[in-house]
Amino acid sequence: MRVRGNFAYLLVALLAFLLIIAFLNQYPMLGGDQVLMLLIEGTLIVGVWSIAPHRIWFRLGILLITVGAINILMHAIFDHAWAHYINMVVALLFYLFTTFLAFEVLFTGEKIDLNMIMGSICVYILIGICWSIFYFFESIIHPGAFNGITVDSGKQRFSDLLYFSYITLSTLGYGDIIPVSPIARTLAYLEALFGQFYIAILVASFVGMHISTKRSKS
């Protein structure tokens, strides 16, 4: 079992995930939906391997990895759209599970170190990915939920919604993709609120840890 809360591997995996998705969207000939599924499976493996702190969480992570691997195999054999959707559900469960574990490590820590800072970045990235999957399913259930997204490819749709998610999380709001359905709009403003509160709470927590550490040394 890995050391509890080792975020370096997870951060590298998440950054690689985002960059590879961008290249896949820029150059579609590099791969389709199945490559996206493999990328998600890869982050599952790294996440469970690097930060799962307790045996029960580790077993849950292994279960999600197994379900994801079986689903990728089924998609390769039968090429059904439902396999891609199941994989996104598995991914969402995993990212929520990983975000919870990372939150637990971050906000129960006693001192600020490099690993803690990497963990805070991981949580921010994970929040954006989780919301992009929420947007993905909203766009599937209600095809007109977003203006500016007209593609049918699951990979490209997810890539566009991932971009929209981080633009919303950081409250930049370029306006090239616009939520129009009530659920999409609600998800968008909740993400913006969550992103701002996360940064505020994180900074307050880090300041508190820093002050506590200085007092304990003096």
Buried (B, 14 or more C-beta within 10 A) or exposed (E): EEEEBBBEBBBBBBEBBBEBBEEBBEEEEEBBBBBBBBBBBBBBBBBBBBBBBEEEBBEBBBEBBEBBBEBBEBBEEEEEEEBBBBBBBBBBBBBBBBBEBBBBBBEEBEEBEEBBBBBBBBBBBBBBBBBBBBBBBBBBEBEEBBEEBEEEBBBBBBBBBBBBBBBBBBEEEEEEBBBEBEBBEEBBEEBBEBBEEBBEEBEEBBEEBEEEEEEEEE
